Amino acid sequence: MAAFGLKPALSPRNIAVLALIAANLIPLGGVLLYDWTVFDVMIVFWAENVIVGLLNILRMATLLVLRQDYGALVLAPFFAVHYGMFTAVHGIFVIALFGPEYMQDVGEIEMFMAVLAIPGLLVPFVALASSHFASYALNFLYRGEFSFITSGELMMKPYARVVVLHLVILFGGAAAVGLGQPVYALVLLVLLKIGIDVTAHVLEHRKLEMADLRSTTSTA
């Protein structure tokens, strides 16, 4: 197909998007097959914030190694502290709004330890981590996003996606609770998250798409 100027269906870009969708389908399976509650869905989505932050630190470290972007030496630790606090506060809100009663009257450390003990959390966590790592490997490394992005841009990059996505999810979760957590509301919540996540992923890498387009045009 490349000989006729067509992109293969399983290009690195498409593989990254498909991996993201596949990972997000696991909470959908939890809702349909294992009676997941709003809290189960929300806590998995919150755990994804942690993954996003860790991968962003890895991206900064990659810039330091491959491009000698020494700004990463300062920005990576600052991001880790700032984003870590942001994520912790978000997690406390999720637990306070949607968590079971036994998590409400304990300290923050005990809250998060209780979250780690929730059965079945590991599988969706690993799946989401794998999908985000696939994006790092395919988009950031293989397709060369590292060659033009800066550590300063990476510092702010996760916030727009995470804030918009999880504000929508929080309001959606509250609506589902208000409706009595019917299955259809939880399914819609997961599908809404998938749609926003894929859109945000595409927008996040649009500069890479433009670079690919310029490269294709120059070699045509």
Secondary structure, DSSP 8 states (H G I E B T S, - for coil): -GGGT---TT-HHHHHHHHHHHHHHHHHHHHHHH---HHHHHHHHHHHHHHHHHHHHHHHHHHHHHH--THHHHHHHHHHHHHHHHHHHHHHHHHHHHS-GGGTTS-HHHHHHHHHTSTT-HHHHHHHHHHHHHHIIIIIIIT-GGGT--HHHHHHHHHHHHHHHHHHHHHHHHHHHHTT--HHHHHHHHHHHHHHHHHHHHHHTHHHHHHHHHHHHHH-
